[in-house]
Amino acid sequence: MGAVPLIAEFELTDAQVREVLDRPATGLFKGLQQKLMEKVLASASFQLTGANEVEFSEAGIKHTRNGITRGVVPWVEVASVNERPKAWVVQFKPTGVALVPRTTVADAQEFTARLRALAGAKYKVRPR
């Protein structure tokens, strides 16, 4: 029998999703970046606002939002698991996102260690 799944349960508002995912635009194409980021944030907010449960296991990731489960997404269909200052952000192939805010995890060190072991090379640490 496999290891016990890593489960995070939390509720997200539109403002929380935007706070975690928003990044300041920089460089020559700053205006274009801001417009694109607004579309990304609107889509992510629609996907993530409400009651969430994210379950990480050896089989993959199961994301339930407002009582609707997408099913288990196998690790081969996960593009990356990004550790950011405010949350862990999972990018699915070809599209889709799940996130776990740091404030919802009791022991961030243990959560990080277990998630890193499950994600393997897909686990990345991002400074912003």
Backbone as XML, in Angstrom:
<?xml version="1.0"?>
<chain id="A" units="angstrom">
  <residue number="1" name="MET">
    <atom name="N" x="0.839" y="-1.181" z="0.000"/>
    <atom name="CA" x="0.000" y="0.000" z="0.000"/>
    <atom name="C" x="0.883" y="1.242" z="0.000"/>
  </residue>
  <residue number="2" name="GLY">
    <atom name="N" x="0.488" y="2.303" z="-0.740"/>
    <atom name="CA" x="1.279" y="3.524" z="-0.878"/>
    <atom name="C" x="1.232" y="4.386" z="0.361"/>
  </residue>
  <residue number="3" name="ALA">
    <atom name="N" x="1.953" y="5.473" z="0.286"/>
    <atom name="CA" x="2.014" y="6.429" z="1.389"/>
    <atom name="C" x="0.674" y="7.143" z="1.563"/>
  </residue>
  <residue number="4" name="VAL">
    <atom name="N" x="0.489" y="7.705" z="2.722"/>
    <atom name="CA" x="-0.725" y="8.464" z="3.023"/>
    <atom name="C" x="-0.719" y="9.727" z="2.160"/>
  </residue>
  <residue number="5" name="PRO">
    <atom name="N" x="-1.845" y="10.027" z="1.488"/>
    <atom name="CA" x="-1.890" y="11.223" z="0.645"/>
    <atom name="C" x="-1.672" y="12.509" z="1.444"/>
  </residue>
  <residue number="6" name="LEU">
    <atom name="N" x="-1.165" y="13.502" z="0.771"/>
    <atom name="CA" x="-0.954" y="14.831" z="1.335"/>
    <atom name="C" x="-2.162" y="15.673" z="0.931"/>
  </residue>
  <residue number="7" name="ILE">
    <atom name="N" x="-2.955" y="16.116" z="1.914"/>
    <atom name="CA" x="-4.219" y="16.793" z="1.624"/>
    <atom name="C" x="-4.234" y="18.193" z="2.228"/>
  </residue>
  <residue number="8" name="ALA">
    <atom name="N" x="-4.688" y="19.156" z="1.421"/>
    <atom name="CA" x="-4.878" y="20.522" z="1.902"/>
    <atom name="C" x="-6.312" y="20.937" z="1.587"/>
  </residue>
  <residue number="9" name="GLU">
    <atom name="N" x="-7.011" y="21.452" z="2.609"/>
    <atom name="CA" x="-8.384" y="21.931" z="2.436"/>
    <atom name="C" x="-8.419" y="23.404" z="2.822"/>
  </residue>
  <residue number="10" name="PHE">
    <atom name="N" x="-9.086" y="24.219" z="1.977"/>
    <atom name="CA" x="-9.107" y="25.654" z="2.217"/>
    <atom name="C" x="-10.189" y="26.310" z="1.368"/>
  </residue>
  <residue number="11" name="GLU">
    <atom name="N" x="-10.489" y="27.561" z="1.696"/>
    <atom name="CA" x="-11.466" y="28.365" z="0.959"/>
    <atom name="C" x="-10.718" y="29.570" z="0.398"/>
  </residue>
  <residue number="12" name="LEU">
    <atom name="N" x="-10.956" y="29.906" z="-0.862"/>
    <atom name="CA" x="-10.288" y="31.039" z="-1.496"/>
    <atom name="C" x="-11.284" y="32.058" z="-2.027"/>
  </residue>
  <residue number="13" name="THR">
    <atom name="N" x="-10.955" y="33.324" z="-1.858"/>
    <atom name="CA" x="-11.729" y="34.405" z="-2.448"/>
    <atom name="C" x="-11.003" y="34.890" z="-3.698"/>
  </residue>
  <residue number="14" name="ASP">
    <atom name="N" x="-11.685" y="35.685" z="-4.505"/>
    <atom name="CA" x="-11.072" y="36.266" z="-5.701"/>
    <atom name="C" x="-9.824" y="37.064" z="-5.327"/>
  </residue>
  <residue number="15" name="ALA">
    <atom name="N" x="-9.909" y="37.861" z="-4.275"/>
    <atom name="CA" x="-8.780" y="38.694" z="-3.851"/>
    <atom name="C" x="-7.575" y="37.836" z="-3.447"/>
  </residue>
  <residue number="16" name="GLN">
    <atom name="N" x="-7.820" y="36.712" z="-2.762"/>
    <atom name="CA" x="-6.721" y="35.834" z="-2.348"/>
    <atom name="C" x="-6.035" y="35.195" z="-3.555"/>
  </residue>
  <residue number="17" name="VAL">
    <atom name="N" x="-6.814" y="34.746" z="-4.527"/>
    <atom name="CA" x="-6.235" y="34.144" z="-5.728"/>
    <atom name="C" x="-5.359" y="35.170" z="-6.436"/>
  </residue>
  <residue number="18" name="ARG">
    <atom name="N" x="-5.878" y="36.367" z="-6.597"/>
    <atom name="CA" x="-5.127" y="37.421" z="-7.283"/>
    <atom name="C" x="-3.862" y="37.798" z="-6.518"/>
  </residue>
  <residue number="19" name="GLU">
    <atom name="N" x="-3.938" y="37.854" z="-5.193"/>
    <atom name="CA" x="-2.770" y="38.200" z="-4.383"/>
    <atom name="C" x="-1.658" y="37.167" z="-4.538"/>
  </residue>
  <residue number="20" name="VAL">
    <atom name="N" x="-2.029" y="35.907" z="-4.555"/>
    <atom name="CA" x="-1.031" y="34.839" z="-4.646"/>
    <atom name="C" x="-0.398" y="34.770" z="-6.032"/>
  </residue>
  <residue number="21" name="LEU">
    <atom name="N" x="-1.188" y="34.935" z="-7.076"/>
    <atom name="CA" x="-0.693" y="34.727" z="-8.431"/>
    <atom name="C" x="-0.188" y="35.981" z="-9.139"/>
  </residue>
  <residue number="22" name="ASP">
    <atom name="N" x="-0.600" y="37.165" z="-8.706"/>
    <atom name="CA" x="-0.236" y="38.393" z="-9.409"/>
    <atom name="C" x="1.256" y="38.682" z="-9.274"/>
  </residue>
  <residue number="23" name="ARG">
    <atom name="N" x="1.828" y="39.094" z="-10.398"/>
    <atom name="CA" x="3.233" y="39.501" z="-10.421"/>
    <atom name="C" x="3.331" y="40.832" z="-11.156"/>
  </residue>
  <residue number="24" name="PRO">
    <atom name="N" x="4.203" y="41.729" z="-10.707"/>
    <atom name="CA" x="4.336" y="43.013" z="-11.401"/>
    <atom name="C" x="4.956" y="42.826" z="-12.787"/>
  </residue>
  <residue number="25" name="ALA">
    <atom name="N" x="4.428" y="43.558" z="-13.748"/>
    <atom name="CA" x="4.967" y="43.519" z="-15.108"/>
    <atom name="C" x="6.247" y="44.347" z="-15.157"/>
  </residue>
  <residue number="26" name="THR">
    <atom name="N" x="7.204" y="43.875" z="-15.932"/>
    <atom name="CA" x="8.471" y="44.590" z="-16.072"/>
    <atom name="C" x="8.925" y="44.563" z="-17.526"/>
  </residue>
  <residue number="27" name="GLY">
    <atom name="N" x="9.865" y="45.440" z="-17.836"/>
    <atom name="CA" x="10.502" y="45.386" z="-19.146"/>
    <atom name="C" x="9.794" y="46.175" z="-20.229"/>
  </residue>
  <residue number="28" name="LEU">
    <atom name="N" x="10.256" y="45.947" z="-21.430"/>
    <atom name="CA" x="9.818" y="46.677" z="-22.609"/>
    <atom name="C" x="8.336" y="46.493" z="-22.912"/>
  </residue>
  <residue number="29" name="PHE">
    <atom name="N" x="7.811" y="45.300" z="-22.690"/>
    <atom name="CA" x="6.420" y="44.985" z="-23.021"/>
    <atom name="C" x="5.527" y="44.985" z="-21.779"/>
  </residue>
  <residue number="30" name="LYS">
    <atom name="N" x="5.782" y="45.903" z="-20.875"/>
    <atom name="CA" x="5.064" y="45.984" z="-19.604"/>
    <atom name="C" x="3.545" y="46.087" z="-19.786"/>
  </residue>
  <residue number="31" name="GLY">
    <atom name="N" x="3.089" y="46.943" z="-20.703"/>
    <atom name="CA" x="1.653" y="47.110" z="-20.941"/>
    <atom name="C" x="0.996" y="45.835" z="-21.420"/>
  </residue>
  <residue number="32" name="LEU">
    <atom name="N" x="1.629" y="45.151" z="-22.359"/>
    <atom name="CA" x="1.112" y="43.885" z="-22.872"/>
    <atom name="C" x="1.087" y="42.827" z="-21.771"/>
  </residue>
  <residue number="33" name="GLN">
    <atom name="N" x="2.146" y="42.777" z="-20.962"/>
    <atom name="CA" x="2.197" y="41.828" z="-19.851"/>
    <atom name="C" x="1.045" y="42.057" z="-18.889"/>
  </residue>
  <residue number="34" name="GLN">
    <atom name="N" x="0.751" y="43.328" z="-18.596"/>
    <atom name="CA" x="-0.333" y="43.641" z="-17.662"/>
    <atom name="C" x="-1.674" y="43.173" z="-18.212"/>
  </residue>
  <residue number="35" name="LYS">
    <atom name="N" x="-1.926" y="43.371" z="-19.508"/>
    <atom name="CA" x="-3.179" y="42.936" z="-20.121"/>
    <atom name="C" x="-3.302" y="41.420" z="-20.099"/>
  </residue>
  <residue number="36" name="LEU">
    <atom name="N" x="-2.224" y="40.726" z="-20.447"/>
    <atom name="CA" x="-2.245" y="39.264" z="-20.442"/>
    <atom name="C" x="-2.420" y="38.724" z="-19.026"/>
  </residue>
  <residue number="37" name="MET">
    <atom name="N" x="-1.752" y="39.344" z="-18.059"/>
    <atom name="CA" x="-1.838" y="38.881" z="-16.678"/>
    <atom name="C" x="-3.261" y="39.038" z="-16.144"/>
  </residue>
  <residue number="38" name="GLU">
    <atom name="N" x="-3.949" y="40.097" z="-16.549"/>
    <atom name="CA" x="-5.330" y="40.291" z="-16.097"/>
    <atom name="C" x="-6.214" y="39.152" z="-16.598"/>
  </residue>
  <residue number="39" name="LYS">
    <atom name="N" x="-6.006" y="38.699" z="-17.833"/>
    <atom name="CA" x="-6.771" y="37.569" z="-18.372"/>
    <atom name="C" x="-6.447" y="36.290" z="-17.618"/>
  </residue>
  <residue number="40" name="VAL">
    <atom name="N" x="-5.174" y="36.085" z="-17.337"/>
    <atom name="CA" x="-4.743" y="34.894" z="-16.591"/>
    <atom name="C" x="-5.354" y="34.896" z="-15.198"/>
  </residue>
  <residue number="41" name="LEU">
    <atom name="N" x="-5.315" y="36.044" z="-14.525"/>
    <atom name="CA" x="-5.858" y="36.139" z="-13.168"/>
    <atom name="C" x="-7.371" y="35.919" z="-13.147"/>
  </residue>
  <residue number="42" name="ALA">
    <atom name="N" x="-8.077" y="36.449" z="-14.144"/>
    <atom name="CA" x="-9.528" y="36.252" z="-14.214"/>
    <atom name="C" x="-9.855" y="34.770" z="-14.388"/>
  </residue>
  <residue number="43" name="SER">
    <atom name="N" x="-9.131" y="34.088" z="-15.261"/>
    <atom name="CA" x="-9.357" y="32.666" z="-15.498"/>
    <atom name="C" x="-9.017" y="31.842" z="-14.252"/>
  </residue>
  <residue number="44" name="ALA">
    <atom name="N" x="-7.881" y="32.133" z="-13.644"/>
    <atom name="CA" x="-7.461" y="31.400" z="-12.444"/>
    <atom name="C" x="-8.445" y="31.633" z="-11.302"/>
  </residue>
  <residue number="45" name="SER">
    <atom name="N" x="-8.915" y="32.854" z="-11.162"/>
    <atom name="CA" x="-9.873" y="33.159" z="-10.105"/>
    <atom name="C" x="-11.161" y="32.365" z="-10.294"/>
  </residue>
  <residue number="46" name="PHE">
    <atom name="N" x="-11.625" y="32.274" z="-11.537"/>
    <atom name="CA" x="-12.824" y="31.497" z="-11.836"/>
    <atom name="C" x="-12.618" y="30.026" z="-11.460"/>
  </residue>
  <residue number="47" name="GLN">
    <atom name="N" x="-11.429" y="29.488" z="-11.743"/>
    <atom name="CA" x="-11.124" y="28.079" z="-11.482"/>
    <atom name="C" x="-10.912" y="27.775" z="-10.005"/>
  </residue>
  <residue number="48" name="LEU">
    <atom name="N" x="-10.482" y="28.763" z="-9.211"/>
    <atom name="CA" x="-10.017" y="28.474" z="-7.859"/>
    <atom name="C" x="-10.834" y="29.070" z="-6.723"/>
  </residue>
  <residue number="49" name="THR">
    <atom name="N" x="-11.716" y="30.022" z="-6.999"/>
    <atom name="CA" x="-12.488" y="30.661" z="-5.942"/>
    <atom name="C" x="-13.494" y="29.677" z="-5.343"/>
  </residue>
  <residue number="50" name="GLY">
    <atom name="N" x="-13.581" y="29.680" z="-4.026"/>
    <atom name="CA" x="-14.513" y="28.805" z="-3.325"/>
    <atom name="C" x="-13.795" y="27.782" z="-2.474"/>
  </residue>
  <residue number="51" name="ALA">
    <atom name="N" x="-14.527" y="26.740" z="-2.077"/>
    <atom name="CA" x="-13.967" y="25.664" z="-1.242"/>
    <atom name="C" x="-13.100" y="24.759" z="-2.110"/>
  </residue>
  <residue number="52" name="ASN">
    <atom name="N" x="-11.887" y="24.505" z="-1.658"/>
    <atom name="CA" x="-10.931" y="23.681" z="-2.400"/>
    <atom name="C" x="-10.381" y="22.563" z="-1.526"/>
  </residue>
  <residue number="53" name="GLU">
    <atom name="N" x="-10.116" y="21.450" z="-2.161"/>
    <atom name="CA" x="-9.355" y="20.372" z="-1.533"/>
    <atom name="C" x="-8.389" y="19.870" z="-2.600"/>
  </residue>
  <residue number="54" name="VAL">
    <atom name="N" x="-7.108" y="19.871" z="-2.261"/>
    <atom name="CA" x="-6.083" y="19.376" z="-3.177"/>
    <atom name="C" x="-5.401" y="18.199" z="-2.493"/>
  </residue>
  <residue number="55" name="GLU">
    <atom name="N" x="-5.428" y="17.053" z="-3.160"/>
    <atom name="CA" x="-4.844" y="15.831" z="-2.612"/>
    <atom name="C" x="-3.700" y="15.377" z="-3.514"/>
  </residue>
  <residue number="56" name="PHE">
    <atom name="N" x="-2.497" y="15.307" z="-2.938"/>
    <atom name="CA" x="-1.313" y="14.847" z="-3.646"/>
    <atom name="C" x="-1.015" y="13.413" z="-3.221"/>
  </residue>
  <residue number="57" name="SER">
    <atom name="N" x="-0.822" y="12.524" z="-4.184"/>
    <atom name="CA" x="-0.493" y="11.133" z="-3.872"/>
    <atom name="C" x="0.462" y="10.606" z="-4.935"/>
  </residue>
  <residue number="58" name="GLU">
    <atom name="N" x="0.897" y="9.373" z="-4.766"/>
    <atom name="CA" x="1.786" y="8.751" z="-5.752"/>
    <atom name="C" x="1.094" y="8.628" z="-7.113"/>
  </residue>
  <residue number="59" name="ALA">
    <atom name="N" x="-0.227" y="8.518" z="-7.122"/>
    <atom name="CA" x="-0.986" y="8.382" z="-8.372"/>
    <atom name="C" x="-1.108" y="9.707" z="-9.115"/>
  </residue>
  <residue number="60" name="GLY">
    <atom name="N" x="-1.049" y="10.836" z="-8.395"/>
    <atom name="CA" x="-1.194" y="12.136" z="-9.024"/>
    <atom name="C" x="-1.859" y="13.135" z="-8.101"/>
  </residue>
  <residue number="61" name="ILE">
    <atom name="N" x="-2.569" y="14.085" z="-8.694"/>
    <atom name="CA" x="-3.187" y="15.174" z="-7.940"/>
    <atom name="C" x="-4.691" y="15.176" z="-8.186"/>
  </residue>
  <residue number="62" name="LYS">
    <atom name="N" x="-5.448" y="15.200" z="-7.098"/>
    <atom name="CA" x="-6.907" y="15.289" z="-7.189"/>
    <atom name="C" x="-7.314" y="16.648" z="-6.633"/>
  </residue>
  <residue number="63" name="HIS">
    <atom name="N" x="-7.968" y="17.460" z="-7.472"/>
    <atom name="CA" x="-8.396" y="18.793" z="-7.064"/>
    <atom name="C" x="-9.917" y="18.844" z="-7.054"/>
  </residue>
  <residue number="64" name="THR">
    <atom name="N" x="-10.480" y="19.165" z="-5.901"/>
    <atom name="CA" x="-11.923" y="19.306" z="-5.749"/>
    <atom name="C" x="-12.217" y="20.763" z="-5.433"/>
  </residue>
  <residue number="65" name="ARG">
    <atom name="N" x="-13.117" y="21.367" z="-6.207"/>
    <atom name="CA" x="-13.509" y="22.754" z="-5.968"/>
    <atom name="C" x="-15.021" y="22.813" z="-5.864"/>
  </residue>
  <residue number="66" name="ASN">
    <atom name="N" x="-15.496" y="23.371" z="-4.770"/>
    <atom name="CA" x="-16.937" y="23.500" z="-4.513"/>
    <atom name="C" x="-17.671" y="22.173" z="-4.699"/>
  </residue>
  <residue number="67" name="GLY">
    <atom name="N" x="-17.059" y="21.101" z="-4.226"/>
    <atom name="CA" x="-17.686" y="19.781" z="-4.261"/>
    <atom name="C" x="-17.565" y="19.037" z="-5.574"/>
  </residue>
  <residue number="68" name="ILE">
    <atom name="N" x="-16.917" y="19.627" z="-6.571"/>
    <atom name="CA" x="-16.758" y="18.974" z="-7.876"/>
    <atom name="C" x="-15.304" y="18.551" z="-8.054"/>
  </residue>
  <residue number="69" name="THR">
    <atom name="N" x="-15.109" y="17.248" z="-8.237"/>
    <atom name="CA" x="-13.763" y="16.712" z="-8.391"/>
    <atom name="C" x="-13.432" y="16.535" z="-9.862"/>
  </residue>
  <residue number="70" name="ARG">
    <atom name="N" x="-12.296" y="17.038" z="-10.226"/>
    <atom name="CA" x="-11.815" y="16.934" z="-11.600"/>
    <atom name="C" x="-11.314" y="15.521" z="-11.901"/>
  </residue>
  <residue number="71" name="GLY">
    <atom name="N" x="-11.007" y="14.777" z="-10.873"/>
    <atom name="CA" x="-10.425" y="13.448" z="-11.038"/>
    <atom name="C" x="-8.950" y="13.509" z="-10.706"/>
  </residue>
  <residue number="72" name="VAL">
    <atom name="N" x="-8.304" y="12.367" z="-10.702"/>
    <atom name="CA" x="-6.874" y="12.329" z="-10.401"/>
    <atom name="C" x="-6.097" y="12.622" z="-11.680"/>
  </residue>
  <residue number="73" name="VAL">
    <atom name="N" x="-5.290" y="13.664" z="-11.635"/>
    <atom name="CA" x="-4.422" y="14.011" z="-12.756"/>
    <atom name="C" x="-3.080" y="13.335" z="-12.494"/>
  </residue>
  <residue number="74" name="PRO">
    <atom name="N" x="-2.675" y="12.395" z="-13.346"/>
    <atom name="CA" x="-1.401" y="11.710" z="-13.115"/>
    <atom name="C" x="-0.217" y="12.668" z="-13.218"/>
  </residue>
  <residue number="75" name="TRP">
    <atom name="N" x="0.866" y="12.321" z="-12.545"/>
    <atom name="CA" x="2.043" y="13.188" z="-12.512"/>
    <atom name="C" x="2.587" y="13.484" z="-13.912"/>
  </residue>
  <residue number="76" name="VAL">
    <atom name="N" x="2.399" y="12.584" z="-14.858"/>
    <atom name="CA" x="2.880" y="12.810" z="-16.219"/>
    <atom name="C" x="2.154" y="13.990" z="-16.871"/>
  </residue>
  <residue number="77" name="GLU">
    <atom name="N" x="0.956" y="14.325" z="-16.393"/>
    <atom name="CA" x="0.187" y="15.444" z="-16.930"/>
    <atom name="C" x="0.348" y="16.716" z="-16.104"/>
  </residue>
  <residue number="78" name="VAL">
    <atom name="N" x="1.327" y="16.736" z="-15.200"/>
    <atom name="CA" x="1.646" y="17.921" z="-14.413"/>
    <atom name="C" x="2.878" y="18.573" z="-15.030"/>
  </residue>
  <residue number="79" name="ALA">
    <atom name="N" x="2.759" y="19.853" z="-15.405"/>
    <atom name="CA" x="3.888" y="20.563" z="-16.008"/>
    <atom name="C" x="4.908" y="20.953" z="-14.945"/>
  </residue>
  <residue number="80" name="SER">
    <atom name="N" x="4.418" y="21.481" z="-13.807"/>
    <atom name="CA" x="5.333" y="21.890" z="-12.748"/>
    <atom name="C" x="4.596" y="22.085" z="-11.433"/>
  </residue>
  <residue number="81" name="VAL">
    <atom name="N" x="5.358" y="22.012" z="-10.356"/>
    <atom name="CA" x="4.880" y="22.365" z="-9.022"/>
    <atom name="C" x="5.834" y="23.453" z="-8.543"/>
  </residue>
  <residue number="82" name="ASN">
    <atom name="N" x="5.317" y="24.672" z="-8.442"/>
    <atom name="CA" x="6.155" y="25.817" z="-8.089"/>
    <atom name="C" x="5.929" y="26.244" z="-6.648"/>
  </residue>
  <residue number="83" name="GLU">
    <atom name="N" x="7.010" y="26.273" z="-5.892"/>
    <atom name="CA" x="6.955" y="26.781" z="-4.524"/>
    <atom name="C" x="7.215" y="28.278" z="-4.601"/>
  </residue>
  <residue number="84" name="ARG">
    <atom name="N" x="6.223" y="29.048" z="-4.205"/>
    <atom name="CA" x="6.342" y="30.505" z="-4.202"/>
    <atom name="C" x="6.233" y="31.003" z="-2.768"/>
  </residue>
  <residue number="85" name="PRO">
    <atom name="N" x="6.572" y="32.257" z="-2.521"/>
    <atom name="CA" x="6.522" y="32.771" z="-1.141"/>
    <atom name="C" x="5.161" y="32.634" z="-0.463"/>
  </residue>
  <residue number="86" name="LYS">
    <atom name="N" x="4.059" y="32.744" z="-1.229"/>
    <atom name="CA" x="2.731" y="32.707" z="-0.618"/>
    <atom name="C" x="1.965" y="31.415" z="-0.847"/>
  </residue>
  <residue number="87" name="ALA">
    <atom name="N" x="2.438" y="30.554" z="-1.764"/>
    <atom name="CA" x="1.668" y="29.349" z="-2.092"/>
    <atom name="C" x="2.484" y="28.380" z="-2.922"/>
  </residue>
  <residue number="88" name="TRP">
    <atom name="N" x="1.972" y="27.150" z="-2.999"/>
    <atom name="CA" x="2.469" y="26.172" z="-3.962"/>
    <atom name="C" x="1.507" y="26.218" z="-5.135"/>
  </residue>
  <residue number="89" name="VAL">
    <atom name="N" x="2.022" y="26.391" z="-6.342"/>
    <atom name="CA" x="1.191" y="26.524" z="-7.537"/>
    <atom name="C" x="1.486" y="25.354" z="-8.464"/>
  </residue>
  <residue number="90" name="VAL">
    <atom name="N" x="0.443" y="24.599" z="-8.816"/>
    <atom name="CA" x="0.585" y="23.443" z="-9.700"/>
    <atom name="C" x="0.068" y="23.828" z="-11.086"/>
  </residue>
  <residue number="91" name="GLN">
    <atom name="N" x="0.900" y="23.621" z="-12.102"/>
    <atom name="CA" x="0.516" y="23.869" z="-13.491"/>
    <atom name="C" x="0.271" y="22.523" z="-14.156"/>
  </residue>
  <residue number="92" name="PHE">
    <atom name="N" x="-0.918" y="22.355" z="-14.740"/>
    <atom name="CA" x="-1.262" y="21.119" z="-15.433"/>
    <atom name="C" x="-1.016" y="21.267" z="-16.930"/>
  </residue>
  <residue number="93" name="LYS">
    <atom name="N" x="-0.802" y="20.150" z="-17.615"/>
    <atom name="CA" x="-0.671" y="20.132" z="-19.077"/>
    <atom name="C" x="-2.027" y="19.829" z="-19.675"/>
  </residue>
  <residue number="94" name="PRO">
    <atom name="N" x="-2.457" y="20.396" z="-20.723"/>
    <atom name="CA" x="-1.902" y="21.571" z="-21.390"/>
    <atom name="C" x="-2.300" y="22.862" z="-20.689"/>
  </residue>
  <residue number="95" name="THR">
    <atom name="N" x="-3.399" y="22.859" z="-19.928"/>
    <atom name="CA" x="-3.812" y="24.050" z="-19.179"/>
    <atom name="C" x="-4.375" y="23.633" z="-17.835"/>
  </residue>
  <residue number="96" name="GLY">
    <atom name="N" x="-4.512" y="24.591" z="-16.977"/>
    <atom name="CA" x="-5.102" y="24.352" z="-15.663"/>
    <atom name="C" x="-4.120" y="24.655" z="-14.555"/>
  </residue>
  <residue number="97" name="VAL">
    <atom name="N" x="-4.678" y="24.988" z="-13.407"/>
    <atom name="CA" x="-3.849" y="25.352" z="-12.271"/>
    <atom name="C" x="-4.555" y="24.952" z="-10.978"/>
  </residue>
  <residue number="98" name="ALA">
    <atom name="N" x="-3.762" y="24.617" z="-9.985"/>
    <atom name="CA" x="-4.254" y="24.404" z="-8.620"/>
    <atom name="C" x="-3.259" y="25.107" z="-7.710"/>
  </residue>
  <residue number="99" name="LEU">
    <atom name="N" x="-3.731" y="25.612" z="-6.601"/>
    <atom name="CA" x="-2.785" y="26.220" z="-5.672"/>
    <atom name="C" x="-3.152" y="25.898" z="-4.244"/>
  </residue>
  <residue number="100" name="VAL">
    <atom name="N" x="-2.121" y="25.902" z="-3.401"/>
    <atom name="CA" x="-2.291" y="25.675" z="-1.969"/>
    <atom name="C" x="-1.610" y="26.831" z="-1.247"/>
  </residue>
  <residue number="101" name="PRO">
    <atom name="N" x="-2.374" y="27.730" z="-0.637"/>
    <atom name="CA" x="-1.780" y="28.853" z="0.096"/>
    <atom name="C" x="-0.984" y="28.359" z="1.302"/>
  </residue>
  <residue number="102" name="ARG">
    <atom name="N" x="0.141" y="28.963" z="1.554"/>
    <atom name="CA" x="0.981" y="28.580" z="2.692"/>
    <atom name="C" x="0.237" y="28.732" z="4.015"/>
  </residue>
  <residue number="103" name="THR">
    <atom name="N" x="-0.655" y="29.707" z="4.083"/>
    <atom name="CA" x="-1.379" y="29.968" z="5.332"/>
    <atom name="C" x="-2.326" y="28.832" z="5.709"/>
  </residue>
  <residue number="104" name="THR">
    <atom name="N" x="-2.603" y="27.916" z="4.772"/>
    <atom name="CA" x="-3.539" y="26.827" z="5.051"/>
    <atom name="C" x="-2.836" y="25.543" z="5.478"/>
  </residue>
  <residue number="105" name="VAL">
    <atom name="N" x="-1.515" y="25.572" z="5.529"/>
    <atom name="CA" x="-0.731" y="24.379" z="5.864"/>
    <atom name="C" x="-0.137" y="24.542" z="7.259"/>
  </residue>
  <residue number="106" name="ALA">
    <atom name="N" x="-0.381" y="23.567" z="8.131"/>
    <atom name="CA" x="0.088" y="23.642" z="9.521"/>
    <atom name="C" x="1.617" y="23.584" z="9.617"/>
  </residue>
  <residue number="107" name="ASP">
    <atom name="N" x="2.251" y="22.671" z="8.898"/>
    <atom name="CA" x="3.702" y="22.495" z="8.951"/>
    <atom name="C" x="4.259" y="22.615" z="7.535"/>
  </residue>
  <residue number="108" name="ALA">
    <atom name="N" x="4.681" y="23.824" z="7.184"/>
    <atom name="CA" x="5.147" y="24.097" z="5.818"/>
    <atom name="C" x="6.382" y="23.277" z="5.456"/>
  </residue>
  <residue number="109" name="GLN">
    <atom name="N" x="7.273" y="23.033" z="6.409"/>
    <atom name="CA" x="8.483" y="22.251" z="6.116"/>
    <atom name="C" x="8.139" y="20.808" z="5.755"/>
  </residue>
  <residue number="110" name="GLU">
    <atom name="N" x="7.260" y="20.196" z="6.524"/>
    <atom name="CA" x="6.851" y="18.822" z="6.238"/>
    <atom name="C" x="6.094" y="18.752" z="4.908"/>
  </residue>
  <residue number="111" name="PHE">
    <atom name="N" x="5.183" y="19.704" z="4.695"/>
    <atom name="CA" x="4.414" y="19.755" z="3.453"/>
    <atom name="C" x="5.370" y="19.873" z="2.260"/>
  </residue>
  <residue number="112" name="THR">
    <atom name="N" x="6.341" y="20.779" z="2.356"/>
    <atom name="CA" x="7.320" y="20.984" z="1.284"/>
    <atom name="C" x="8.108" y="19.710" z="1.006"/>
  </residue>
  <residue number="113" name="ALA">
    <atom name="N" x="8.586" y="19.058" z="2.058"/>
    <atom name="CA" x="9.388" y="17.845" z="1.888"/>
    <atom name="C" x="8.582" y="16.736" z="1.209"/>
  </residue>
  <residue number="114" name="ARG">
    <atom name="N" x="7.345" y="16.540" z="1.642"/>
    <atom name="CA" x="6.519" y="15.478" z="1.051"/>
    <atom name="C" x="6.126" y="15.806" z="-0.388"/>
  </residue>
  <residue number="115" name="LEU">
    <atom name="N" x="5.772" y="17.077" z="-0.632"/>
    <atom name="CA" x="5.394" y="17.480" z="-1.986"/>
    <atom name="C" x="6.583" y="17.388" z="-2.929"/>
  </residue>
  <residue number="116" name="ARG">
    <atom name="N" x="7.753" y="17.784" z="-2.468"/>
    <atom name="CA" x="8.971" y="17.696" z="-3.284"/>
    <atom name="C" x="9.275" y="16.235" z="-3.633"/>
  </residue>
  <residue number="117" name="ALA">
    <atom name="N" x="9.072" y="15.331" z="-2.690"/>
    <atom name="CA" x="9.316" y="13.901" z="-2.940"/>
    <atom name="C" x="8.333" y="13.355" z="-3.980"/>
  </residue>
  <residue number="118" name="LEU">
    <atom name="N" x="7.076" y="13.785" z="-3.909"/>
    <atom name="CA" x="6.076" y="13.319" z="-4.865"/>
    <atom name="C" x="6.297" y="13.908" z="-6.262"/>
  </residue>
  <residue number="119" name="ALA">
    <atom name="N" x="6.626" y="15.193" z="-6.334"/>
    <atom name="CA" x="6.752" y="15.880" z="-7.625"/>
    <atom name="C" x="8.083" y="15.599" z="-8.316"/>
  </residue>
  <residue number="120" name="GLY">
    <atom name="N" x="9.112" y="15.289" z="-7.563"/>
    <atom name="CA" x="10.419" y="15.003" z="-8.162"/>
    <atom name="C" x="10.969" y="16.204" z="-8.911"/>
  </residue>
  <residue number="121" name="ALA">
    <atom name="N" x="11.420" y="15.980" z="-10.142"/>
    <atom name="CA" x="12.051" y="17.031" z="-10.953"/>
    <atom name="C" x="11.077" y="18.136" z="-11.348"/>
  </residue>
  <residue number="122" name="LYS">
    <atom name="N" x="9.793" y="17.923" z="-11.202"/>
    <atom name="CA" x="8.794" y="18.943" z="-11.559"/>
    <atom name="C" x="8.707" y="20.040" z="-10.495"/>
  </residue>
  <residue number="123" name="TYR">
    <atom name="N" x="9.311" y="19.794" z="-9.327"/>
    <atom name="CA" x="9.262" y="20.744" z="-8.211"/>
    <atom name="C" x="10.299" y="21.847" z="-8.431"/>
  </residue>
  <residue number="124" name="LYS">
    <atom name="N" x="9.834" y="23.104" z="-8.409"/>
    <atom name="CA" x="10.712" y="24.251" z="-8.613"/>
    <atom name="C" x="10.446" y="25.280" z="-7.505"/>
  </residue>
  <residue number="125" name="VAL">
    <atom name="N" x="11.489" y="25.979" z="-7.105"/>
    <atom name="CA" x="11.352" y="27.045" z="-6.132"/>
    <atom name="C" x="11.439" y="28.379" z="-6.891"/>
  </residue>
  <residue number="126" name="ARG">
    <atom name="N" x="10.407" y="29.188" z="-6.750"/>
    <atom name="CA" x="10.338" y="30.483" z="-7.428"/>
    <atom name="C" x="10.364" y="31.601" z="-6.403"/>
  </residue>
  <residue number="127" name="PRO">
    <atom name="N" x="11.221" y="32.611" z="-6.594"/>
    <atom name="CA" x="11.341" y="33.688" z="-5.606"/>
    <atom name="C" x="10.152" y="34.636" z="-5.576"/>
  </residue>
  <residue number="128" name="ARG">
    <atom name="N" x="9.324" y="34.648" z="-6.642"/>
    <atom name="CA" x="8.170" y="35.562" z="-6.651"/>
    <atom name="C" x="6.943" y="34.891" z="-7.182"/>
  </residue>
</chain>
